[in-house]
Structures are given as C-alpha cells and as structure tokens.
Amino acid sequence: MDSLDNYLKYTRGLPTEYFKYHGEGLPSTYAMIWCMMATGVSRIFNKENMKEFLFRLPIALNSMALIETWLIKDRLMNYKFKEKEYVLKLKDVIMHFGLEAYDHYKNHSDRDSYLQCISTDITAAMVVGYFGDFSVIKPEEKVDFGEMFSGKKHAPELTPKLIANAEFFANDLMKFIPEKTFSNCNQSIREKERELEIRIERIKNLPVFDIKKIPIDIILKCLKIMYKDEYIKHLLNHPDEFEKKGKPLIYLAWLIANDFMILDGLSTHEKEGITLNYLDYELESGGFNLGETVVMYNLEEVGQLLIRLMI
C-alpha cells in the first residue's frame, strides 16, 4: 500500500490525527479502504458518493449477511487488522468522509459496470488486504494463488430482491448521517475536484477503439500470430466466439501498440481513461494477469500491425 497520507489527506478529525500521532491508521481506516475497493468506490467526497457506497456494500458483502447484521445488531460487520478482530459501525463510515482509497478519475465506477464486475473488485480488495494485513473477507489459504483470491466465491447472484434490499439499506443508513458531515468537510476536497475536472476533460478526447475500421487482412494477420490455423477458422465461422476470444486480444494489442498501456516489468495495466473488461482476460486457471496474457498471445508482436491504426 501507499503511505496512508495519500488516503487520509482529504479527511479531517480522528482518522487524520490518529495517523499523525501513531504512525499508522485506525483499524477502521483499513476496513474502509478494503470496503471501498470491494465496491469500486475510489473516494467519498459528497452525499451521492456516500449513498452509492452504502448501496454497494451489502452487495459486495452479501456472503456476510450485512443487512441482517445491521437490522438486528445495529452494526455493519467484523473485520481483522493485524490478526485482531474489530467491528465496523456506521460512525466509523461517517468519520471517514473524504477518504480516498485509490486515485481514479471518477469517485466511483458506473453502477452498471460495477454490477458486472463485482467479483473483480472483491478480488482486488482481498489482494491488497492480504499484503497489508487487514481483511473483511479473508482469503483462503490455497496453493493456487489465483484461487486463493477468487472473488467469484463471494460475489452474489444479482436478483431484483438483492437490488431492492441494497437500496433499502442505503436509504436507511443515510437517515442516520448528519447533514453537517457533507458541508463541514476538508477544503482540500475542492482542490481535488478541480484536478479531476481537468483529467476528465482530457479523457474525453481519447480515441475510441472500433474493430470495424481494421482491414480484414490485418485482422487475419493478428489472428495468425495469436492462434493456430484450425482455431482461426473456428473464430471466423463463429462471430460470437470471435467477440470473446479475438476482439478483446486485438484491442489489448492495439492499446499496447499505441501507448495506452503501462508495461513496466512489475505489472501490466491500462492508463487512465482506458476501459478494460478484465473478465475478457480471465486465465484458464482463474484470475487475471495481463502480463501473462500479453506473452501467451504474443500481443506486442500483434501490436506492431496496429500502430497508429484508427488514431
């Protein structure tokens, strides 16, 4: 994890003061970071952010029966920090208003996108928590690293009832949050919001990938680098399969070729404003590793056919 300074610089009160005097965050700070990552909420800067976070929380933590715990016990859930068990309460959420769990250009992902990638966000939270010695849902000890952090085991089936319950949960908790929480905030939030406006404007001007603009002969050359001839015939005869196994890899190669990805030897990930559906790149063994995918399908070589194409 980065220095906790980066997470707390937009908060005020106890979380900030505790860190100053103790050199580490409150246990509840780490629980909040875990929950925000698991719900695709990068920061809580206003009332809408707070309500969306509370809506997503019982979905991400459905396996922990969060709504029932709140209604019966007037608390949210248990979590661990440095192997000690604690309880997260609504007051902990309120005092962490302004927390930034990670620096995305949006305060939270779009709801539809989140609901399609619940397991991915849970997995990310489990990984970060594991290396930071804190957890809400603790990874199971497995030999297979990908299986150990599988968010699929904890992601719920989306049903109208689940969505309705999540809406109820968010509305109910919002009743107990004082209005001054949102008005009496750290003024550095406003500076950050101005920075985000500039970043969002830049992202609006990024090119949009359109595979229909790639000549068919180039697509065929790409496929020949990635796959064996017999499978290429299968892809070309089954458009639905090409959408799953061809197009996402060509898109990733295009991103690499046109400098929209970061490959630094440590990790492979998209630059800000680029959208990737990680479910398109799930490994047969489970989980995601874009670096491994790039090597497996020779995508840097594929990218040489796509440089400056469509830009």
Buried (B, 14 or more C-beta within 10 A) or exposed (E): BEEBEEBBBBBBBBBBEBBEEEEEBBBBBBBBBBBBBBBBBBBBBBBEBBBBBBBBBBBBBBEBEBBEBBEEEEBBBEBBBEEEEBBBBBEBBBBBBBBBBBBBBBBBBEEEEBBBBBBBBBBBBBBBBBEBEBBBBEBEEEEEEBBBBBBBEBBBEBEEEBBEBBBBBBEEBEEEBEEEBBEEBBEEBEEBBEEBEEBEEEBEEBEEBEBEEBEEEBBEBBBEBBBEEEBBEBBBEEEEEBEEBBBBBBBBBBBBBBEBBBBEEEEBBBEBBBEBEBEBBBEEEBBBBBBBBBEEBBBBBBBEBBEEBBE
